[in-house]
Amino acid sequence: MDDESVAERLAHHLWAAGPLADPARTAQALARAGRRAATKLAFAAAGRHLDSAAQIARTAGLRDLELSVLSLLTLVASRHGGYGGSTFDLLERAEYLARTLGREKAAVHFLFVRLVGAYTSIEKDRGRWARRVYERGRASADPIIQAYGRHAWGLYRWDIGNIGEAYRFLSASSGYLGAGHQRREVRLMP
């Protein structure tokens, strides 16, 4: 028996045991099974495992574990089903958890991905999401968060037809990655 089938069987047995099993162990096993399914591009199975892991972690109050699972689940959900209601709910929950856990960079990342989803699905209220990311960037001393904010505002300025201002904001967001600074990754897409 290979490691993958062991991980999936363990996850299934712990999940089936319900409250008799330690919720942290169950959620971790489900997350591991979900990660393995995602690497095989079995997104539906990965989503089921990860969704169960997130629900168990949330119910048990394991916020760090829930955030970890949601990080992967949002990626799997956007790859499998695209952006939409349930993916947006996951992103908003992940942003909330990251913010309340004091992980501002992660929170802004989820917020930015939510903004990208708003553009992908052509939501009417895209500007609201752009403004939220932009304001978080302006309020932060962290250059990565600032870059997210400038990039979000550049996208919005482009969207409303202000190309010159969009260019300035987008140039400023990528300018941080240029000379004189240690190269850092700003993940613009999930």
N, C-alpha and C positions, 0 to 999 in steps of 0.2 A: 504494500500500500504506500503511495507517495504522500508527501507532505500536504499537497492540496486536498486530497480526499480526507485526510486526517483532520485538517482544519475545518472543512465543511461538516464532517460528521460530529466533531466536537461542538461546533456552533449549534448544529441542529439539536443535539442531545441536551445541551445547556439551556437552549431556548425552550425545548419541550418540558424541561424540569420546572420552568416558571419560577415561582417564588422560592422553591427549594434550593435553587442555585444562587450563588453570589452574583448580584447584578453587574458588578464591575467585570467579573470574569466572563460572564455571558456576553456583555456588550463588547468586550475586547475580542472574544472569539468570533462573534458575528462580524466585527470590523475586519478582522484578519481574513475571514472567508469572503467578505465583500471586496477587499483589496485584491485578493487572488482572482476572484471572478472578473474584476475590472481589467486585470492584466491579460486575461484571456478574451477581452472584449465582449464578455457576457454581461452586458450592461443591465439587462432586466434582473438577472440573478443578483448582481452586485447591488443594485438599488434596493432590492428586497432585504438583503442581509444588512446593508447599511442603515436603511430606514428602521429596521427592528432594533439595531444597536443604538441608534440615536434616541428612539422612544424609551428604551430601557434605561439608558443613561439619564435622560431627562426625568423620568419618573423617580429614579433613585437619587436625584439631585447631584449627579456626577457631572458638573458643568464643564470641567476641563476635558473630560472624556467625550462629552456630547459635542463640544466644539471641535475636537479632533476628528470625530466621525463626520460631523457636518462639513468639515473642510473637504473631505473626500466625496461625500454624498452630493454636495453642490456641483462638483466637477462631473461626477458620473451622471447626475440628472441633466445637466446642460448638454452633455455629449449624447445621451440616449434620447431624451425627449425634447431637447432644445430649451429655449427660454419660455417660460409661461408661469401660470399661477402657482403650481406647487414648487417649482424651482425658485420662483421669487420669494415664496414663503420661507424656504430653506435659507436663502441668502439673507433675508431680513432677520431671521432667528440667529444665524451665525454672526451677523454684524452686531446684534444686540448682546449676545454672549461675549464676544471678543471685547466689546466696549466695557461691559460690566466686570470683566475679568482683568481690565487694565491693559489689554493688548491692542493699543490704538492702531498700530500699523496693520494688524490683521483686520480690525474693524473697518478701516478705510479701504482696504483691499476688497472686502466683501461688498462694501457700499459701491465701490467703483465697478465691480463685476455686475452688481444690480443695475447700475447706470448703463453698462454695455448691453445688458438684457433689454433695457427700456428702448435703446436704439434699435436693437435687433428685431424686436417685436413691434416697433414703430408705435410706442405708447404716446398718447397725447401729452402726458405730463413729464416728458423727458427733462425739461428744464429744472423741475423740482429736484430731481436726483442729482443733476449736475451742480446745482447750487449747494446741495448738502455736502457733496465731496469738496467743492471749492471752498466753502466756509470752514470745513474741517482742516483743509490745507492751510488756509490763512491763519487759523488759530494755533497751529502747531509749530514747534521749533524744529521738528524732525524734517530733514530735507527730502526724505522719501515721501512722507505724507504731503509735504508742500508740492512735490512733483505730481502726485496723484491729483491734487486740487487744481493745479494749473492745466494739466492735461484734460481733466473733466471740463473745465471752463472753456478751453480751446475747442473741444468737441462741440460744446453747446453753441459757442459763437459761430462756428462753421455751420451748424444746423440752422441757425436763424439768418444766415447769409452775411455775417460780418466776417469776411474772409481775412482781411488785414489783421483784425484783432485776434482772430483764431490763430493765424500764423504766429503772432507774437507770443501767445500763451503756449502753443504747442512747442515752439522753439525754446521757450524758457523751461518747459517741463523736461525736454530732452537735454537742455544745456547743462543741467546738473550732472549728467553722466559724462560730460566732456572733460577737457583738460583741467588739471589742478585738483581734481577730486578722485578719490578712490572709486573705481568703477563699481556701481551697485546696480542690482537688477530691480527695475520697477515692472512688476508683472501687469501687463495691460489687458491680458485676456486670460480666462481660466485655463 
